Amino acid sequence: MNGALQELGETLADNLVAMGVSASASDGLTTLANKITSIAPSVGGITPTVSIDISKTPSTVYVGGNVLISAKVNADYDDESLTNVDLKGVLQGATVTFKNNNTVLGTAVTGSDGIATYTMSNIQSGNYSITAHFDGTGTDYESATSSALTFTPINLLFYDACNSSSGLSNYGTPVGVGSTISTNYTSYNSTENAYDVRTNGDWGMIPITAMTGQDNYKISMLVKTRSNNGASRGGFGFLASDSTNVFPCWKIEGNGACNYTLKQGSSEPNTKVCDTPNAQSTWYKIELIKTGTSYTCNVYDSNDTLLGTHTTTVDLGSSVRCGLYRVGGSSYGAYVKEIRAEPI
């Protein structure tokens, strides 16, 4: 029986290879059987229709970032002249040429799923029009070109992945709000691959130097609190250029909520934006949109689902400072990463 199964596997592999599918008897019978779906369909000797689906990851592209372009080469046959014929498959081992505005970027070969990928690194500003092309010359298949995938990368005002201590030079001296900050304990935490934002003292913020005086922008970051204590918090705060008397701030707190506070003197009234349960073990995205004197906070879960929003108006004059919120002394604070600011 074993010999017969081995012979069957070899026959399957040979037949798959003959049909243009990469296969080996060592793949095993189940794998070989599944690879049958990779055989391009053919009916009555008629060449299948070849098409290419193109996509990119991530959906939003930033200057200086990377983009993964994926092209799926489909081989479909659907002929109304033949009853009940609707065969669909993909091309394995097909060479795909990727182009930007008709300039060749590079090539890649499709796998068993019919997908070829190409990574574009260090994206620059400009308009991109990406196409994927399969040249059927010398094969049993027709040539095909995908529709154009167009995008324009966004120039960032500021970006910090927070994945090393070197980025800490992007931040200014901590500013106390109604308190004195003498020590900054903020550091890179390799376990979380994020910044551990802490200082001594009470309320305050650590300025993001590049954002001072900026307006009409959206800034966001991922936050996870250091504990489930309500004083363990992470978020954004804003201050006038020459004063700490008025401090609007939005922060995710360890007790499971995102709150807005307009701190003035000893007054610390909270307005709840949304619930953020298990903030000490879950990353949430907090986003602030500043347009003049208007501030809007949006909070998202790990699936980028909007959980809550809050808008208010606070006049802080010109040259407003934006920074990382902190409160409650060196034993509290939060982990933060992927700080990103873009113009709107």
Secondary structure, 3 states (H helix, E strand, C coil): CHHHHHHHHHHHHHHHHHCCCCCCHHHCHHHHHHHHHHCCCCECCECCEEEEEEEEECCCCECCCCEEEEEEEEEEEECCCCCCCEEEEECCCCEEEEEECCEEEEEEECCCCCEEEEEECCCCCCCEEEEEEECCCCCCCCCEECCCEEECCECCCEEECCCCHHHHHHECCCEECCCCCCCECCEEECCCCEEEECECCCCEEEEEHHHCCCCCEEEEEEEEECCCCCCCEEEEEEECCCCCCEEEEEEEECCCEEEEEEEECCECCEEEEEECCCCCCCCEEEEEEEECCEEEEEEECCCCCEEEEEEEECCCCCCCEEEEEECCCCCCCEEEEEEEEEEC
